[in-house]
Amino acid sequence: MSDSIIKTDVAIVGAGLVGLAAAVAFSKAGYEVVLVDEQADTSPLPKNDAAWDQRIYAISPNNAQWLADLGA
């Protein structure tokens, strides 16, 4: 574990859908963002990954629009 100090405007804990979307939104609004996740895997999913189930999230039309506006 590192004892270094990171100065930032916003710290988000959790790199799931909500944490990632919030990080993008804050960043686009001009804030310096740090995203913290214990098991963050930044590698992209293979296109035909059988483990990925796109049905795991149910979002409202307004949230879908917000995510589209973020470029998600």
Secondary structure, 3 states (H helix, E strand, C coil): CCCCCCCCCEEEECCCHHHHHHHHHHHHCCCCEEEECCCCCCCCCCCCCCCCCHHHCCCCHHHHHHHHHHCC
